[in-house]
Amino acid sequence: MFTGTVTFVSGKGWFFAERDDDSSAIFVHQNEVENNRYLKINDRISFDVAPSTKNPGKTMAVNVKYVSHLISRQISGKAAL
């Protein structure tokens, strides 16, 4: 199981997340999210990786589970986690 952070929300039921292991982007579809939860920017997720069903040679997140929400705050003009 991998972990990552949601970085893009389409508003149409698909998302992109940045993987913690290699900082690459991975596609997430709403149908793969546990309890059909709607994800938001900075949500932490865990997931498995599988071949994309629509794009041969690409991967996508499956069995996606919401873990927590990452809260960032501004300190001296810089984002701090």
N, C-alpha and C positions, 0 to 999 in steps of 0.2 A: 504494500500500500504506500502511495506517495502523498505528499502534502504540498499545498500551495496557497496563493492568495489571489482572489478575484481582482483583475485589473481592468476589465472592460465588460459593460453590460449593454446588450443591444436593445433591450426593450421588446424584443421579438422572440424571446425564449432561448437565446443562446448567449454564451459568455466566453471570455478568455481568462485564463488564470496563469500566473507565473509560478512555475515549479520551484520548490525549495532546493532540490538536488542540483539543478543545472541552470536555473534562471530562464529556461526556455518557456515559450508560451504554449499552452495546450487548450484545445477547443473543448467546451463543456456545453452539452445540450440539456435543456430543462427536463426532458424525459428521463435523464440519467441521475437526477438529483433526488435523494431520499425524501419521501413524503411530498414530492413535487414542490419543495420549498423554493421561493424566489430568492436568488442570490443578489447581493449588493457589492459594490466596490469595497475592497478591504476585508471581505469575509474570508476567513480561513477555512479551507476544505481539505478533506482527505479523499483519495480516489485511486482506482486502478487504471491502467493504461491498456487500450485495445486499438486494433487497426480501425481507421475511420470507415464508416459505412458508406460515405459518399465520395471520399477523396482517396483513391488508391495511393499507397505509399506514405500516407499521413497517419497520425494517431489522434485519439480523442480520449477524454476522461470518461470512465464508466464507474458505476457503483459509488457515486459522489455523495459524501456525507458532510454536512455543515459541522464545523468544529467550534468556531468562535468568530468574533468580529475584532479586527485589529484596529485599535484607536491610536491615531497619531495626533500630536499636538505641536503647536508652534512655540519655539523657544528662540528668542533673539533672531527672528526672521528665518530660521531653519527648521525644517520638520524634524521632530524627534520621535522615536518610537518607544 
